[in-house]
Amino acid sequence: MTAYKSYYSYQVKNPLYVTYTLSKGGGDCNRAAFSFKKCGEKTAGDADYSGTGYDKGHLANAEDFAYDCILDKETFCYYNCVPQTIKLNRGIWKQWETKVRALSQQQPVFVIAGAIYSDKLLKRGHSVIKPDYCYKIVVDPPTHHILYCLLFPNDDSGDVQELTLVELKAKLPYPLVP
């Protein structure tokens, strides 16, 4: 993958988080023919999501890479996909994706987007775990200043909480490497 780096967990069959740098994101690549693909034998697949009522949510947003159709298509890999409620994925999460993309028109940003899991299966008889929360950290690369650190409940509330990186790390059952 060249669009983003995935920190994938075969235990929950989802990425813990992805990282990428975004500069002047957006474009006119037509994604109508793109759909999520297995990226390895042990990743989630379409059958894991079928009939669940959950969206296949991008952590590295596809539209961010629409300036290059090859990079854009790379975002449609299960290494970059987490189960999100429809209201989260198409609501407040999308609003923040748009806001970060707009910010990238003014300055490059480094994005860390991830999920926090418990042990709730997405679908009986399958092994994909659904996240309780998703998060997004937006950093100014030259200064390493955190511009946004956001926590989104993976529910229909439409809520988002701004918090410090220390507060977010305290909620994570895994370390952030980047």
C-alpha positions as CSV (number, residue, x, y, z in Angstrom):
1,M,0.0,0.0,0.0
2,T,1.3,3.4,-0.8
3,A,-1.7,5.5,0.1
4,Y,-1.7,4.6,3.8
5,K,-0.1,2.3,6.3
6,S,-2.3,-0.1,8.1
7,Y,-1.8,-1.5,11.5
8,Y,-4.1,-4.6,11.0
9,S,-5.1,-7.0,13.8
10,Y,-5.9,-10.5,12.7
11,Q,-7.4,-11.0,16.1
12,V,-10.3,-8.6,15.5
13,K,-10.0,-8.9,11.7
14,N,-9.9,-5.1,11.4
15,P,-7.2,-2.5,11.3
16,L,-6.4,-1.0,14.8
17,Y,-5.5,2.2,12.9
18,V,-4.1,3.6,9.7
19,T,-1.8,6.5,9.0
20,Y,-1.3,8.7,6.0
21,T,-0.1,12.1,5.0
22,L,-2.6,14.2,3.1
23,S,-1.7,17.2,0.9
24,K,-4.3,18.8,-1.4
25,G,-6.7,15.8,-1.0
26,G,-9.6,15.3,-3.2
27,G,-10.1,15.0,-6.9
28,D,-12.4,13.6,-9.6
29,C,-11.5,9.9,-9.7
30,N,-14.7,7.9,-10.4
31,R,-15.1,5.3,-7.6
32,A,-18.4,3.8,-8.9
33,A,-16.6,0.6,-9.9
34,F,-14.6,0.3,-6.7
35,S,-15.6,-2.1,-3.9
36,F,-13.8,-3.5,-0.9
37,K,-11.5,-6.4,-1.6
38,K,-9.8,-9.0,0.6
39,C,-6.2,-8.0,0.8
40,G,-5.0,-11.3,2.2
41,E,-6.5,-14.7,3.1
42,K,-7.0,-13.7,6.7
43,T,-8.7,-10.3,6.3
44,A,-12.4,-9.8,6.6
45,G,-14.6,-10.1,3.5
46,D,-18.0,-9.2,2.1
47,A,-19.6,-12.2,3.9
48,D,-18.6,-10.8,7.2
49,Y,-20.6,-7.6,6.6
50,S,-23.5,-9.0,4.7
51,G,-26.8,-8.5,6.5
52,T,-25.3,-6.7,9.5
53,G,-26.7,-3.2,8.9
54,Y,-23.1,-1.8,9.3
55,D,-21.3,0.2,6.6
56,K,-17.8,-0.7,5.5
57,G,-16.2,2.4,6.9
58,H,-12.9,3.8,5.4
59,L,-10.3,4.8,8.0
60,A,-8.2,6.4,5.2
61,N,-10.9,8.2,3.3
62,A,-11.2,7.3,-0.4
63,E,-12.1,10.8,-1.5
64,D,-8.8,12.0,0.1
65,F,-7.0,10.1,-2.7
66,A,-9.3,10.9,-5.6
67,Y,-6.5,12.9,-7.3
68,D,-5.0,9.5,-8.2
69,C,-7.3,6.6,-9.1
70,I,-4.7,4.0,-8.3
71,L,-4.2,5.4,-4.7
72,D,-8.0,5.9,-4.4
73,K,-8.6,2.2,-5.3
74,E,-6.0,1.1,-2.7
75,T,-8.3,2.5,0.0
76,F,-10.9,-0.2,-0.9
77,C,-9.0,-2.9,0.9
78,Y,-10.1,-4.6,4.1
79,Y,-6.9,-3.4,5.7
80,N,-8.6,0.0,5.7
81,C,-12.1,-1.0,6.7
82,V,-14.0,-1.1,10.0
83,P,-17.7,-1.7,10.7
84,Q,-19.4,1.6,11.3
85,T,-23.0,2.4,11.9
86,I,-24.6,4.1,8.9
87,K,-25.3,7.2,10.9
88,L,-21.6,7.5,12.0
89,N,-20.1,6.7,8.6
90,R,-22.4,8.9,6.6
91,G,-22.8,11.6,9.3
92,I,-20.3,13.1,11.7
93,W,-17.4,10.9,10.5
94,K,-17.9,12.1,6.9
95,Q,-18.2,15.7,8.1
96,W,-14.8,15.4,9.7
97,E,-13.3,13.7,6.6
98,T,-14.5,16.7,4.6
99,K,-13.1,19.2,7.1
100,V,-9.7,17.5,7.2
101,R,-9.6,17.3,3.4
102,A,-10.4,21.0,3.2
103,L,-7.6,21.7,5.7
104,S,-5.2,19.7,3.5
105,Q,-5.8,22.3,0.7
106,Q,-4.1,24.9,3.0
107,Q,-1.4,22.7,4.6
108,P,-0.2,19.1,4.6
109,V,-1.6,17.0,7.5
110,F,-0.7,13.7,9.0
111,V,-3.7,11.6,9.9
112,I,-4.1,8.7,12.3
113,A,-7.5,7.1,12.1
114,G,-8.4,4.0,14.1
115,A,-10.9,2.1,16.2
116,I,-11.3,0.9,19.8
117,Y,-12.7,-2.7,20.1
118,S,-14.1,-4.7,22.9
119,D,-15.3,-8.2,22.1
120,K,-18.6,-7.6,20.3
121,L,-18.9,-9.7,17.2
122,L,-20.2,-8.0,14.1
123,K,-22.1,-11.1,13.0
124,R,-22.8,-14.5,14.7
125,G,-20.6,-17.3,13.3
126,H,-18.0,-14.8,12.0
127,S,-14.9,-13.5,13.7
128,V,-15.0,-9.8,12.8
129,I,-15.3,-7.6,15.9
130,K,-17.2,-4.3,15.7
131,P,-15.6,-1.3,17.3
132,D,-17.1,0.6,20.1
133,Y,-15.4,3.9,19.0
134,C,-13.5,5.3,16.1
135,Y,-11.0,8.1,16.4
136,K,-9.1,10.6,14.3
137,I,-5.9,12.4,15.1
138,V,-4.8,15.2,12.8
139,V,-1.2,16.5,13.1
140,D,0.7,19.4,11.6
141,P,3.8,17.5,10.2
142,P,6.4,20.2,10.6
143,T,5.6,21.1,14.2
144,H,4.0,17.8,15.3
145,H,1.3,19.9,16.9
146,I,-2.0,18.1,17.2
147,L,-4.7,20.0,15.4
148,Y,-7.5,17.6,16.3
149,C,-7.9,14.6,18.5
150,L,-11.4,13.2,18.2
151,L,-13.4,10.3,19.5
152,F,-16.6,9.1,17.8
153,P,-18.9,6.5,19.4
154,N,-19.8,3.9,16.9
155,D,-23.5,4.3,17.4
156,D,-26.4,6.5,16.1
157,S,-25.7,9.4,18.5
158,G,-23.9,11.6,16.0
159,D,-21.6,12.6,18.9
160,V,-17.9,13.5,18.7
161,Q,-15.6,14.3,21.6
162,E,-12.5,16.4,21.4
163,L,-9.9,15.1,23.8
164,T,-6.1,15.2,24.4
165,L,-3.8,12.6,23.0
166,V,-3.1,11.5,26.6
167,E,-6.8,11.0,27.2
168,L,-7.2,9.0,23.9
169,K,-4.1,6.8,24.6
170,A,-5.6,6.0,28.0
171,K,-8.6,4.5,26.2
172,L,-6.5,2.4,23.8
173,P,-5.8,-1.2,24.6
174,Y,-2.8,-1.0,22.2
175,P,0.1,1.4,21.7
176,L,0.1,4.0,18.9
177,V,3.4,3.5,17.0
178,P,3.7,6.3,14.5
